[in-house]
Structures are given as structure tokens and as C-alpha cells.
Amino acid sequence: MIRVTRLNHAEIIVNAEMIEFVEATPDTMITLESGKRLMVAEPVDVVVERVIDYRRRCGQWPGSDAARAS
């Protein structure tokens, strides 16, 4: 799960596993596998970095400690 901020400054938690793609339109739009779209204040690069950090913590990213142990 990653924390992002809606444009109205409300913080929400998004299941990073359900993100299909992230785009700048010019605001950052996160599209989930369900088709739901979320517009957030963070730039695309920040959202991507948070997803990578999440996956590293879960051992789902090459180079993570958990990935090397398996």
C-alpha cells in the first residue's frame, strides 16, 4: 500500500498491487485494474518511487533482500 494525496489535500492509501498505470495529464492520474481512476497531487516520479519502495519492502523487486534470499 502507498500513501498519496488527492487534489483536495485528503490523504488516501492505494493498493500498489492494483495499479495498472500512472500518467501525467498534466495532473497525475493513477488508473487501477478495476478501471477506477484517481487524480493525485504527487508527480508521476514520486508515485513510481513509492511503488518501487513498497515492492522492495515486500521483497518483490530485484535487488531486495527478500528477493536475494529466495
PQR file of N, CA, C, O and H, with PARSE charges and radii, in Angstrom:
ATOM      1  N   MET A   1       0.848  -1.167   0.000 -0.4000 1.5000
ATOM      2  CA  MET A   1       0.000   0.000   0.000 -0.0000 2.0000
ATOM      3  C   MET A   1       0.900   1.237   0.000  0.5500 1.7000
ATOM      4  O   MET A   1       1.945   1.263   0.649 -0.5500 1.4000
ATOM      5  N   ILE A   2       0.475   2.252  -0.734 -0.4000 1.5000
ATOM      6  CA  ILE A   2       1.229   3.507  -0.761 -0.0000 2.0000
ATOM      7  C   ILE A   2       0.298   4.662  -0.393  0.5500 1.7000
ATOM      8  O   ILE A   2      -0.906   4.616  -0.644 -0.5500 1.4000
ATOM      9  H   ILE A   2      -0.374   2.231  -1.261  0.4000 1.0000
ATOM     10  N   ARG A   3       0.882   5.694   0.205 -0.4000 1.5000
ATOM     11  CA  ARG A   3       0.132   6.898   0.558 -0.0000 2.0000
ATOM     12  C   ARG A   3       0.262   7.910  -0.569  0.5500 1.7000
ATOM     13  O   ARG A   3       1.357   8.171  -1.067 -0.5500 1.4000
ATOM     14  H   ARG A   3       1.860   5.731   0.408  0.4000 1.0000
ATOM     15  N   VAL A   4      -0.870   8.475  -0.960 -0.4000 1.5000
ATOM     16  CA  VAL A   4      -0.894   9.562  -1.937 -0.0000 2.0000
ATOM     17  C   VAL A   4      -1.897  10.608  -1.458  0.5500 1.7000
ATOM     18  O   VAL A   4      -2.686  10.358  -0.548 -0.5500 1.4000
ATOM     19  H   VAL A   4      -1.760   8.263  -0.555  0.4000 1.0000
ATOM     20  N   THR A   5      -1.852  11.769  -2.081 -0.4000 1.5000
ATOM     21  CA  THR A   5      -2.709  12.877  -1.671 -0.0000 2.0000
ATOM     22  C   THR A   5      -3.616  13.293  -2.819  0.5500 1.7000
ATOM     23  O   THR A   5      -3.148  13.608  -3.914 -0.5500 1.4000
ATOM     24  H   THR A   5      -1.210  11.971  -2.820  0.4000 1.0000
ATOM     25  N   ARG A   6      -4.910  13.291  -2.559 -0.4000 1.5000
ATOM     26  CA  ARG A   6      -5.859  13.781  -3.569 -0.0000 2.0000
ATOM     27  C   ARG A   6      -5.664  15.288  -3.744  0.5500 1.7000
ATOM     28  O   ARG A   6      -5.013  15.931  -2.921 -0.5500 1.4000
ATOM     29  H   ARG A   6      -5.290  13.035  -1.670  0.4000 1.0000
ATOM     30  N   LEU A   7      -6.214  15.834  -4.788 -0.4000 1.5000
ATOM     31  CA  LEU A   7      -6.054  17.264  -5.047 -0.0000 2.0000
ATOM     32  C   LEU A   7      -6.724  18.129  -3.988  0.5500 1.7000
ATOM     33  O   LEU A   7      -6.391  19.307  -3.858 -0.5500 1.4000
ATOM     34  H   LEU A   7      -6.743  15.312  -5.457  0.4000 1.0000
ATOM     35  N   ASN A   8      -7.670  17.562  -3.224 -0.4000 1.5000
ATOM     36  CA  ASN A   8      -8.322  18.319  -2.141 -0.0000 2.0000
ATOM     37  C   ASN A   8      -7.541  18.191  -0.831  0.5500 1.7000
ATOM     38  O   ASN A   8      -8.045  18.552   0.233 -0.5500 1.4000
ATOM     39  H   ASN A   8      -7.941  16.605  -3.330  0.4000 1.0000
ATOM     40  N   HIS A   9      -6.299  17.673  -0.912 -0.4000 1.5000
ATOM     41  CA  HIS A   9      -5.370  17.518   0.212 -0.0000 2.0000
ATOM     42  C   HIS A   9      -5.725  16.366   1.150  0.5500 1.7000
ATOM     43  O   HIS A   9      -5.114  16.242   2.212 -0.5500 1.4000
ATOM     44  H   HIS A   9      -5.890  17.380  -1.776  0.4000 1.0000
ATOM     45  N   ALA A  10      -6.673  15.535   0.800 -0.4000 1.5000
ATOM     46  CA  ALA A  10      -7.009  14.359   1.605 -0.0000 2.0000
ATOM     47  C   ALA A  10      -6.030  13.239   1.269  0.5500 1.7000
ATOM     48  O   ALA A  10      -5.820  12.914   0.100 -0.5500 1.4000
ATOM     49  H   ALA A  10      -7.169  15.635  -0.062  0.4000 1.0000
ATOM     50  N   GLU A  11      -5.435  12.654   2.305 -0.4000 1.5000
ATOM     51  CA  GLU A  11      -4.510  11.552   2.103 -0.0000 2.0000
ATOM     52  C   GLU A  11      -5.289  10.252   1.949  0.5500 1.7000
ATOM     53  O   GLU A  11      -6.232   9.990   2.696 -0.5500 1.4000
ATOM     54  H   GLU A  11      -5.606  12.919   3.255  0.4000 1.0000
ATOM     55  N   ILE A  12      -4.889   9.444   0.979 -0.4000 1.5000
ATOM     56  CA  ILE A  12      -5.514   8.146   0.784 -0.0000 2.0000
ATOM     57  C   ILE A  12      -4.418   7.085   0.651  0.5500 1.7000
ATOM     58  O   ILE A  12      -3.269   7.385   0.325 -0.5500 1.4000
ATOM     59  H   ILE A  12      -4.123   9.657   0.373  0.4000 1.0000
ATOM     60  N   ILE A  13      -4.806   5.854   0.909 -0.4000 1.5000
ATOM     61  CA  ILE A  13      -3.897   4.720   0.783 -0.0000 2.0000
ATOM     62  C   ILE A  13      -4.362   3.903  -0.423  0.5500 1.7000
ATOM     63  O   ILE A  13      -5.537   3.552  -0.531 -0.5500 1.4000
ATOM     64  H   ILE A  13      -5.739   5.610   1.174  0.4000 1.0000
ATOM     65  N   VAL A  14      -3.440   3.609  -1.316 -0.4000 1.5000
ATOM     66  CA  VAL A  14      -3.762   2.885  -2.547 -0.0000 2.0000
ATOM     67  C   VAL A  14      -3.018   1.550  -2.532  0.5500 1.7000
ATOM     68  O   VAL A  14      -1.844   1.486  -2.167 -0.5500 1.4000
ATOM     69  H   VAL A  14      -2.486   3.894  -1.229  0.4000 1.0000
ATOM     70  N   ASN A  15      -3.709   0.497  -2.929 -0.4000 1.5000
ATOM     71  CA  ASN A  15      -3.087  -0.811  -3.065 -0.0000 2.0000
ATOM     72  C   ASN A  15      -2.192  -0.785  -4.296  0.5500 1.7000
ATOM     73  O   ASN A  15      -2.678  -0.778  -5.428 -0.5500 1.4000
ATOM     74  H   ASN A  15      -4.663   0.548  -3.226  0.4000 1.0000
ATOM     75  N   ALA A  16      -0.883  -0.772  -4.069 -0.4000 1.5000
ATOM     76  CA  ALA A  16       0.080  -0.668  -5.170 -0.0000 2.0000
ATOM     77  C   ALA A  16      -0.011  -1.862  -6.122  0.5500 1.7000
ATOM     78  O   ALA A  16       0.358  -1.753  -7.292 -0.5500 1.4000
ATOM     79  H   ALA A  16      -0.488  -0.778  -3.151  0.4000 1.0000
ATOM     80  N   GLU A  17      -0.498  -2.994  -5.628 -0.4000 1.5000
ATOM     81  CA  GLU A  17      -0.638  -4.186  -6.473 -0.0000 2.0000
ATOM     82  C   GLU A  17      -1.728  -4.003  -7.529  0.5500 1.7000
ATOM     83  O   GLU A  17      -1.736  -4.704  -8.541 -0.5500 1.4000
ATOM     84  H   GLU A  17      -0.798  -3.082  -4.678  0.4000 1.0000
ATOM     85  N   MET A  18      -2.632  -3.081  -7.299 -0.4000 1.5000
ATOM     86  CA  MET A  18      -3.774  -2.893  -8.198 -0.0000 2.0000
ATOM     87  C   MET A  18      -3.561  -1.769  -9.219  0.5500 1.7000
ATOM     88  O   MET A  18      -4.440  -1.515 -10.042 -0.5500 1.4000
ATOM     89  H   MET A  18      -2.626  -2.512  -6.477  0.4000 1.0000
ATOM     90  N   ILE A  19      -2.412  -1.099  -9.177 -0.4000 1.5000
ATOM     91  CA  ILE A  19      -2.152  -0.007 -10.118 -0.0000 2.0000
ATOM     92  C   ILE A  19      -1.834  -0.590 -11.482  0.5500 1.7000
ATOM     93  O   ILE A  19      -0.931  -1.414 -11.628 -0.5500 1.4000
ATOM     94  H   ILE A  19      -1.698  -1.306  -8.509  0.4000 1.0000
ATOM     95  N   GLU A  20      -2.589  -0.151 -12.477 -0.4000 1.5000
ATOM     96  CA  GLU A  20      -2.348  -0.607 -13.846 -0.0000 2.0000
ATOM     97  C   GLU A  20      -1.358   0.327 -14.534  0.5500 1.7000
ATOM     98  O   GLU A  20      -0.389  -0.127 -15.143 -0.5500 1.4000
ATOM     99  H   GLU A  20      -3.323   0.518 -12.358  0.4000 1.0000
ATOM    100  N   PHE A  21      -1.607   1.652 -14.436 -0.4000 1.5000
ATOM    101  CA  PHE A  21      -0.641   2.613 -14.958 -0.0000 2.0000
ATOM    102  C   PHE A  21      -0.825   3.966 -14.300  0.5500 1.7000
ATOM    103  O   PHE A  21      -1.855   4.248 -13.687 -0.5500 1.4000
ATOM    104  H   PHE A  21      -2.394   2.021 -13.941  0.4000 1.0000
ATOM    105  N   VAL A  22       0.214   4.809 -14.445 -0.4000 1.5000
ATOM    106  CA  VAL A  22       0.246   6.157 -13.882 -0.0000 2.0000
ATOM    107  C   VAL A  22       0.622   7.093 -15.018  0.5500 1.7000
ATOM    108  O   VAL A  22       1.558   6.821 -15.770 -0.5500 1.4000
ATOM    109  H   VAL A  22       1.051   4.579 -14.943  0.4000 1.0000
ATOM    110  N   GLU A  23      -0.111   8.201 -15.143 -0.4000 1.5000
ATOM    111  CA  GLU A  23       0.174   9.137 -16.232 -0.0000 2.0000
ATOM    112  C   GLU A  23       0.033  10.577 -15.755  0.5500 1.7000
ATOM    113  O   GLU A  23      -0.659  10.858 -14.776 -0.5500 1.4000
ATOM    114  H   GLU A  23      -0.871   8.422 -14.532  0.4000 1.0000
ATOM    115  N   ALA A  24       0.696  11.477 -16.459 -0.4000 1.5000
ATOM    116  CA  ALA A  24       0.580  12.911 -16.190 -0.0000 2.0000
ATOM    117  C   ALA A  24      -0.350  13.496 -17.240  0.5500 1.7000
ATOM    118  O   ALA A  24      -0.118  13.332 -18.438 -0.5500 1.4000
ATOM    119  H   ALA A  24       1.258  11.249 -17.254  0.4000 1.0000
ATOM    120  N   THR A  25      -1.422  14.189 -16.791 -0.4000 1.5000
ATOM    121  CA  THR A  25      -2.449  14.634 -17.745 -0.0000 2.0000
ATOM    122  C   THR A  25      -2.878  16.101 -17.630  0.5500 1.7000
ATOM    123  O   THR A  25      -4.001  16.307 -18.090 -0.5500 1.4000
ATOM    124  H   THR A  25      -1.611  14.322 -15.818  0.4000 1.0000
ATOM    125  N   PRO A  26      -2.283  17.106 -17.152 -0.5600 1.5000
ATOM    126  CA  PRO A  26      -0.973  17.257 -16.528  0.2800 2.0000
ATOM    127  C   PRO A  26      -0.957  16.836 -15.063  0.5500 1.7000
ATOM    128  O   PRO A  26       0.123  16.598 -14.523 -0.5500 1.4000
ATOM    129  N   ASP A  27      -2.117  16.734 -14.391 -0.4000 1.5000
ATOM    130  CA  ASP A  27      -2.101  16.197 -13.029 -0.0000 2.0000
ATOM    131  C   ASP A  27      -1.825  14.700 -13.113  0.5500 1.7000
ATOM    132  O   ASP A  27      -2.024  14.081 -14.158 -0.5500 1.4000
ATOM    133  H   ASP A  27      -2.994  16.927 -14.831  0.4000 1.0000
ATOM    134  N   THR A  28      -1.373  14.134 -12.021 -0.4000 1.5000
ATOM    135  CA  THR A  28      -1.051  12.703 -12.013 -0.0000 2.0000
ATOM    136  C   THR A  28      -2.326  11.888 -11.846  0.5500 1.7000
ATOM    137  O   THR A  28      -3.088  12.082 -10.899 -0.5500 1.4000
ATOM    138  H   THR A  28      -1.211  14.637 -11.172  0.4000 1.0000
ATOM    139  N   MET A  29      -2.541  10.979 -12.782 -0.4000 1.5000
ATOM    140  CA  MET A  29      -3.711  10.112 -12.775 -0.0000 2.0000
ATOM    141  C   MET A  29      -3.249   8.676 -12.578  0.5500 1.7000
ATOM    142  O   MET A  29      -2.435   8.161 -13.345 -0.5500 1.4000
ATOM    143  H   MET A  29      -1.922  10.822 -13.552  0.4000 1.0000
ATOM    144  N   ILE A  30      -3.780   8.034 -11.536 -0.4000 1.5000
ATOM    145  CA  ILE A  30      -3.499   6.618 -11.278 -0.0000 2.0000
ATOM    146  C   ILE A  30      -4.721   5.838 -11.736  0.5500 1.7000
ATOM    147  O   ILE A  30      -5.837   6.104 -11.290 -0.5500 1.4000
ATOM    148  H   ILE A  30      -4.441   8.452 -10.913  0.4000 1.0000
ATOM    149  N   THR A  31      -4.511   4.884 -12.621 -0.4000 1.5000
ATOM    150  CA  THR A  31      -5.602   4.021 -13.063 -0.0000 2.0000
ATOM    151  C   THR A  31      -5.391   2.639 -12.451  0.5500 1.7000
ATOM    152  O   THR A  31      -4.323   2.042 -12.587 -0.5500 1.4000
ATOM    153  H   THR A  31      -3.604   4.668 -12.983  0.4000 1.0000
ATOM    154  N   LEU A  32      -6.423   2.146 -11.778 -0.4000 1.5000
ATOM    155  CA  LEU A  32      -6.366   0.837 -11.137 -0.0000 2.0000
ATOM    156  C   LEU A  32      -6.872  -0.238 -12.085  0.5500 1.7000
ATOM    157  O   LEU A  32      -7.533   0.069 -13.077 -0.5500 1.4000
ATOM    158  H   LEU A  32      -7.290   2.631 -11.668  0.4000 1.0000
ATOM    159  N   GLU A  33      -6.571  -1.486 -11.791 -0.4000 1.5000
ATOM    160  CA  GLU A  33      -7.017  -2.599 -12.627 -0.0000 2.0000
ATOM    161  C   GLU A  33      -8.532  -2.656 -12.737  0.5500 1.7000
ATOM    162  O   GLU A  33      -9.060  -3.174 -13.722 -0.5500 1.4000
ATOM    163  H   GLU A  33      -6.034  -1.736 -10.985  0.4000 1.0000
ATOM    164  N   SER A  34      -9.242  -2.129 -11.734 -0.4000 1.5000
ATOM    165  CA  SER A  34     -10.704  -2.119 -11.754 -0.0000 2.0000
ATOM    166  C   SER A  34     -11.264  -1.088 -12.733  0.5500 1.7000
ATOM    167  O   SER A  34     -12.457  -1.089 -13.037 -0.5500 1.4000
ATOM    168  H   SER A  34      -8.813  -1.709 -10.935  0.4000 1.0000
ATOM    169  N   GLY A  35     -10.384  -0.204 -13.224 -0.4000 1.5000
ATOM    170  CA  GLY A  35     -10.821   0.873 -14.101 -0.0000 2.0000
ATOM    171  C   GLY A  35     -11.015   2.180 -13.357  0.5500 1.7000
ATOM    172  O   GLY A  35     -11.161   3.233 -13.978 -0.5500 1.4000
ATOM    173  H   GLY A  35      -9.415  -0.202 -12.978  0.4000 1.0000
ATOM    174  N   LYS A  36     -11.020   2.126 -12.034 -0.4000 1.5000
ATOM    175  CA  LYS A  36     -11.163   3.346 -11.232 -0.0000 2.0000
ATOM    176  C   LYS A  36      -9.932   4.213 -11.439  0.5500 1.7000
ATOM    177  O   LYS A  36      -8.809   3.717 -11.524 -0.5500 1.4000
ATOM    178  H   LYS A  36     -10.902   1.271 -11.529  0.4000 1.0000
ATOM    179  N   ARG A  37     -10.169   5.528 -11.520 -0.4000 1.5000
ATOM    180  CA  ARG A  37      -9.083   6.479 -11.744 -0.0000 2.0000
ATOM    181  C   ARG A  37      -9.002   7.435 -10.571  0.5500 1.7000
ATOM    182  O   ARG A  37     -10.022   7.916 -10.079 -0.5500 1.4000
ATOM    183  H   ARG A  37     -11.081   5.931 -11.451  0.4000 1.0000
ATOM    184  N   LEU A  38      -7.790   7.708 -10.127 -0.4000 1.5000
ATOM    185  CA  LEU A  38      -7.548   8.601  -9.004 -0.0000 2.0000
ATOM    186  C   LEU A  38      -6.611   9.711  -9.447  0.5500 1.7000
ATOM    187  O   LEU A  38      -5.532   9.434  -9.971 -0.5500 1.4000
ATOM    188  H   LEU A  38      -6.961   7.317 -10.526  0.4000 1.0000
ATOM    189  N   MET A  39      -7.003  10.963  -9.245 -0.4000 1.5000
ATOM    190  CA  MET A  39      -6.129  12.082  -9.537 -0.0000 2.0000
ATOM    191  C   MET A  39      -5.444  12.478  -8.236  0.5500 1.7000
ATOM    192  O   MET A  39      -6.108  12.713  -7.227 -0.5500 1.4000
ATOM    193  H   MET A  39      -7.880  11.188  -8.819  0.4000 1.0000
ATOM    194  N   VAL A  40      -4.120  12.550  -8.259 -0.4000 1.5000
ATOM    195  CA  VAL A  40      -3.364  12.817  -7.043 -0.0000 2.0000
ATOM    196  C   VAL A  40      -2.404  13.989  -7.236  0.5500 1.7000
ATOM    197  O   VAL A  40      -2.072  14.368  -8.359 -0.5500 1.4000
ATOM    198  H   VAL A  40      -3.581  12.358  -9.078  0.4000 1.0000
ATOM    199  N   ALA A  41      -1.968  14.551  -6.106 -0.4000 1.5000
ATOM    200  CA  ALA A  41      -1.109  15.735  -6.129 -0.0000 2.0000
ATOM    201  C   ALA A  41       0.352  15.397  -6.424  0.5500 1.7000
ATOM    202  O   ALA A  41       1.078  16.233  -6.963 -0.5500 1.4000
ATOM    203  H   ALA A  41      -2.237  14.243  -5.193  0.4000 1.0000
ATOM    204  N   GLU A  42       0.793  14.186  -6.081 -0.4000 1.5000
ATOM    205  CA  GLU A  42       2.191  13.819  -6.264 -0.0000 2.0000
ATOM    206  C   GLU A  42       2.523  13.694  -7.750  0.5500 1.7000
ATOM    207  O   GLU A  42       1.691  13.243  -8.538 -0.5500 1.4000
ATOM    208  H   GLU A  42       0.203  13.507  -5.644  0.4000 1.0000
ATOM    209  N   PRO A  43       3.743  14.093  -8.135 -0.5600 1.5000
ATOM    210  CA  PRO A  43       4.169  13.875  -9.523  0.2800 2.0000
ATOM    211  C   PRO A  43       4.314  12.384  -9.829  0.5500 1.7000
ATOM    212  O   PRO A  43       4.455  11.570  -8.916 -0.5500 1.4000
ATOM    213  N   VAL A  44       4.279  12.036 -11.091 -0.4000 1.5000
ATOM    214  CA  VAL A  44       4.391  10.638 -11.523 -0.0000 2.0000
ATOM    215  C   VAL A  44       5.629   9.981 -10.920  0.5500 1.7000
ATOM    216  O   VAL A  44       5.547   8.861 -10.417 -0.5500 1.4000
ATOM    217  H   VAL A  44       4.164  12.698 -11.833  0.4000 1.0000
ATOM    218  N   ASP A  45       6.768  10.658 -10.964 -0.4000 1.5000
ATOM    219  CA  ASP A  45       8.016  10.081 -10.461 -0.0000 2.0000
ATOM    220  C   ASP A  45       7.921   9.705  -8.989  0.5500 1.7000
ATOM    221  O   ASP A  45       8.483   8.690  -8.579 -0.5500 1.4000
ATOM    222  H   ASP A  45       6.834  11.569 -11.373  0.4000 1.0000
ATOM    223  N   VAL A  46       7.222  10.502  -8.188 -0.4000 1.5000
ATOM    224  CA  VAL A  46       7.058  10.213  -6.761 -0.0000 2.0000
ATOM    225  C   VAL A  46       6.189   8.971  -6.577  0.5500 1.7000
ATOM    226  O   VAL A  46       6.504   8.113  -5.751 -0.5500 1.4000
ATOM    227  H   VAL A  46       6.765  11.326  -8.521  0.4000 1.0000
ATOM    228  N   VAL A  47       5.109   8.866  -7.330 -0.4000 1.5000
ATOM    229  CA  VAL A  47       4.238   7.696  -7.235 -0.0000 2.0000
ATOM    230  C   VAL A  47       5.013   6.434  -7.618  0.5500 1.7000
ATOM    231  O   VAL A  47       4.924   5.414  -6.934 -0.5500 1.4000
ATOM    232  H   VAL A  47       4.853   9.563  -8.000  0.4000 1.0000
ATOM    233  N   VAL A  48       5.761   6.504  -8.694 -0.4000 1.5000
ATOM    234  CA  VAL A  48       6.550   5.352  -9.140 -0.0000 2.0000
ATOM    235  C   VAL A  48       7.561   4.960  -8.060  0.5500 1.7000
ATOM    236  O   VAL A  48       7.715   3.776  -7.762 -0.5500 1.4000
ATOM    237  H   VAL A  48       5.834   7.332  -9.250  0.4000 1.0000
ATOM    238  N   GLU A  49       8.249   5.939  -7.473 -0.4000 1.5000
ATOM    239  CA  GLU A  49       9.232   5.647  -6.426 -0.0000 2.0000
ATOM    240  C   GLU A  49       8.576   4.994  -5.207  0.5500 1.7000
ATOM    241  O   GLU A  49       9.153   4.094  -4.596 -0.5500 1.4000
ATOM    242  H   GLU A  49       8.124   6.901  -7.714  0.4000 1.0000
ATOM    243  N   ARG A  50       7.380   5.444  -4.858 -0.4000 1.5000
ATOM    244  CA  ARG A  50       6.675   4.836  -3.725 -0.0000 2.0000
ATOM    245  C   ARG A  50       6.280   3.396  -4.019  0.5500 1.7000
ATOM    246  O   ARG A  50       6.333   2.545  -3.131 -0.5500 1.4000
ATOM    247  H   ARG A  50       6.912   6.175  -5.354  0.4000 1.0000
ATOM    248  N   VAL A  51       5.886   3.119  -5.249 -0.4000 1.5000
ATOM    249  CA  VAL A  51       5.557   1.736  -5.626 -0.0000 2.0000
ATOM    250  C   VAL A  51       6.811   0.869  -5.575  0.5500 1.7000
ATOM    251  O   VAL A  51       6.764  -0.256  -5.078 -0.5500 1.4000
ATOM    252  H   VAL A  51       5.842   3.811  -5.970  0.4000 1.0000
ATOM    253  N   ILE A  52       7.924   1.377  -6.080 -0.4000 1.5000
ATOM    254  CA  ILE A  52       9.183   0.626  -6.036 -0.0000 2.0000
ATOM    255  C   ILE A  52       9.590   0.369  -4.590  0.5500 1.7000
ATOM    256  O   ILE A  52       9.975  -0.750  -4.250 -0.5500 1.4000
ATOM    257  H   ILE A  52       7.962   2.291  -6.484  0.4000 1.0000
ATOM    258  N   ASP A  53       9.512   1.383  -3.735 -0.4000 1.5000
ATOM    259  CA  ASP A  53       9.844   1.211  -2.312 -0.0000 2.0000
ATOM    260  C   ASP A  53       8.948   0.161  -1.669  0.5500 1.7000
ATOM    261  O   ASP A  53       9.422  -0.678  -0.903 -0.5500 1.4000
ATOM    262  H   ASP A  53       9.200   2.292  -4.011  0.4000 1.0000
ATOM    263  N   TYR A  54       7.656   0.204  -1.978 -0.4000 1.5000
ATOM    264  CA  TYR A  54       6.711  -0.786  -1.445 -0.0000 2.0000
ATOM    265  C   TYR A  54       7.126  -2.194  -1.871  0.5500 1.7000
ATOM    266  O   TYR A  54       7.169  -3.111  -1.051 -0.5500 1.4000
ATOM    267  H   TYR A  54       7.271   0.885  -2.601  0.4000 1.0000
ATOM    268  N   ARG A  55       7.425  -2.356  -3.141 -0.4000 1.5000
ATOM    269  CA  ARG A  55       7.784  -3.681  -3.654 -0.0000 2.0000
ATOM    270  C   ARG A  55       9.103  -4.170  -3.060  0.5500 1.7000
ATOM    271  O   ARG A  55       9.271  -5.366  -2.819 -0.5500 1.4000
ATOM    272  H   ARG A  55       7.390  -1.612  -3.807  0.4000 1.0000
ATOM    273  N   ARG A  56      10.025  -3.260  -2.826 -0.4000 1.5000
ATOM    274  CA  ARG A  56      11.279  -3.651  -2.160 -0.0000 2.0000
ATOM    275  C   ARG A  56      10.998  -4.144  -0.748  0.5500 1.7000
ATOM    276  O   ARG A  56      11.553  -5.154  -0.315 -0.5500 1.4000
ATOM    277  H   ARG A  56       9.888  -2.289  -3.022  0.4000 1.0000
ATOM    278  N   ARG A  57      10.137  -3.429  -0.031 -0.4000 1.5000
ATOM    279  CA  ARG A  57       9.793  -3.841   1.337 -0.0000 2.0000
ATOM    280  C   ARG A  57       9.126  -5.214   1.347  0.5500 1.7000
ATOM    281  O   ARG A  57       9.291  -5.986   2.292 -0.5500 1.4000
ATOM    282  H   ARG A  57       9.686  -2.608  -0.383  0.4000 1.0000
ATOM    283  N   CYS A  58       8.378  -5.507   0.296 -0.4000 1.5000
ATOM    284  CA  CYS A  58       7.676  -6.799   0.209 -0.0000 2.0000
ATOM    285  C   CYS A  58       8.543  -7.878  -0.423  0.5500 1.7000
ATOM    286  O   CYS A  58       8.131  -9.034  -0.509 -0.5500 1.4000
ATOM    287  H   CYS A  58       8.245  -4.880  -0.471  0.4000 1.0000
ATOM    288  N   GLY A  59       9.733  -7.510  -0.863 -0.4000 1.5000
ATOM    289  CA  GLY A  59      10.621  -8.483  -1.500 -0.0000 2.0000
ATOM    290  C   GLY A  59      10.225  -8.819  -2.914  0.5500 1.7000
ATOM    291  O   GLY A  59      10.565  -9.894  -3.408 -0.5500 1.4000
ATOM    292  H   GLY A  59      10.068  -6.571  -0.793  0.4000 1.0000
ATOM    293  N   GLN A  60       9.510  -7.923  -3.584 -0.4000 1.5000
ATOM    294  CA  GLN A  60       9.030  -8.191  -4.937 -0.0000 2.0000
ATOM    295  C   GLN A  60       9.829  -7.440  -5.997  0.5500 1.7000
ATOM    296  O   GLN A  60       9.419  -7.389  -7.157 -0.5500 1.4000
ATOM    297  H   GLN A  60       9.234  -7.050  -3.182  0.4000 1.0000
ATOM    298  N   TRP A  61      10.957  -6.860  -5.618 -0.4000 1.5000
ATOM    299  CA  TRP A  61      11.727  -6.071  -6.575 -0.0000 2.0000
ATOM    300  C   TRP A  61      13.134  -6.670  -6.658  0.5500 1.7000
ATOM    301  O   TRP A  61      13.727  -6.987  -5.627 -0.5500 1.4000
ATOM    302  H   TRP A  61      11.290  -6.901  -4.676  0.4000 1.0000
ATOM    303  N   PRO A  62      13.671  -6.828  -7.859 -0.5600 1.5000
ATOM    304  CA  PRO A  62      15.030  -7.365  -7.965  0.2800 2.0000
ATOM    305  C   PRO A  62      15.995  -6.523  -7.131  0.5500 1.7000
ATOM    306  O   PRO A  62      15.937  -5.294  -7.154 -0.5500 1.4000
ATOM    307  N   GLY A  63      16.864  -7.185  -6.409 -0.4000 1.5000
ATOM    308  CA  GLY A  63      17.830  -6.482  -5.581 -0.0000 2.0000
ATOM    309  C   GLY A  63      17.390  -6.314  -4.143  0.5500 1.7000
ATOM    310  O   GLY A  63      18.185  -5.896  -3.301 -0.5500 1.4000
ATOM    311  H   GLY A  63      16.911  -8.184  -6.390  0.4000 1.0000
ATOM    312  N   SER A  64      16.135  -6.630  -3.840 -0.4000 1.5000
ATOM    313  CA  SER A  64      15.673  -6.532  -2.457 -0.0000 2.0000
ATOM    314  C   SER A  64      16.235  -7.700  -1.668  0.5500 1.7000
ATOM    315  O   SER A  64      16.532  -8.747  -2.243 -0.5500 1.4000
ATOM    316  H   SER A  64      15.488  -6.969  -4.524  0.4000 1.0000
ATOM    317  N   ASP A  65      16.384  -7.538  -0.366 -0.4000 1.5000
ATOM    318  CA  ASP A  65      16.943  -8.592   0.476 -0.0000 2.0000
ATOM    319  C   ASP A  65      16.120  -9.875   0.383  0.5500 1.7000
ATOM    320  O   ASP A  65      16.685 -10.966   0.302 -0.5500 1.4000
ATOM    321  H   ASP A  65      16.143  -6.687   0.101  0.4000 1.0000
ATOM    322  N   ALA A  66      14.797  -9.755   0.395 -0.4000 1.5000
ATOM    323  CA  ALA A  66      13.921 -10.938   0.333 -0.0000 2.0000
ATOM    324  C   ALA A  66      14.047 -11.640  -1.019  0.5500 1.7000
ATOM    325  O   ALA A  66      13.995 -12.868  -1.086 -0.5500 1.4000
ATOM    326  H   ALA A  66      14.338  -8.869   0.462  0.4000 1.0000
ATOM    327  N   ALA A  67      14.213 -10.865  -2.099 -0.4000 1.5000
ATOM    328  CA  ALA A  67      14.333 -11.465  -3.423 -0.0000 2.0000
ATOM    329  C   ALA A  67      15.647 -12.244  -3.530  0.5500 1.7000
ATOM    330  O   ALA A  67      15.689 -13.286  -4.184 -0.5500 1.4000
ATOM    331  H   ALA A  67      14.255  -9.867  -2.044  0.4000 1.0000
ATOM    332  N   ARG A  68      16.726 -11.751  -2.894 -0.4000 1.5000
ATOM    333  CA  ARG A  68      18.003 -12.448  -2.933 -0.0000 2.0000
ATOM    334  C   ARG A  68      17.976 -13.720  -2.105  0.5500 1.7000
ATOM    335  O   ARG A  68      18.678 -14.679  -2.425 -0.5500 1.4000
ATOM    336  H   ARG A  68      16.692 -10.905  -2.363  0.4000 1.0000
ATOM    337  N   ALA A  69      17.180 -13.745  -1.049 -0.4000 1.5000
ATOM    338  CA  ALA A  69      17.123 -14.915  -0.173 -0.0000 2.0000
ATOM    339  C   ALA A  69      16.409 -16.095  -0.817  0.5500 1.7000
ATOM    340  O   ALA A  69      16.612 -17.238  -0.410 -0.5500 1.4000
ATOM    341  H   ALA A  69      16.609 -12.966  -0.789  0.4000 1.0000
ATOM    342  N   SER A  70      15.572 -15.828  -1.821 -0.4000 1.5000
ATOM    343  CA  SER A  70      14.804 -16.934  -2.427 -0.0000 2.0000
ATOM    344  C   SER A  70      15.538 -17.584  -3.567  0.5500 1.7000
ATOM    345  O   SER A  70      15.026 -18.524  -4.175 -0.5500 1.4000
ATOM    346  H   SER A  70      15.406 -14.899  -2.152  0.4000 1.0000
TER
END
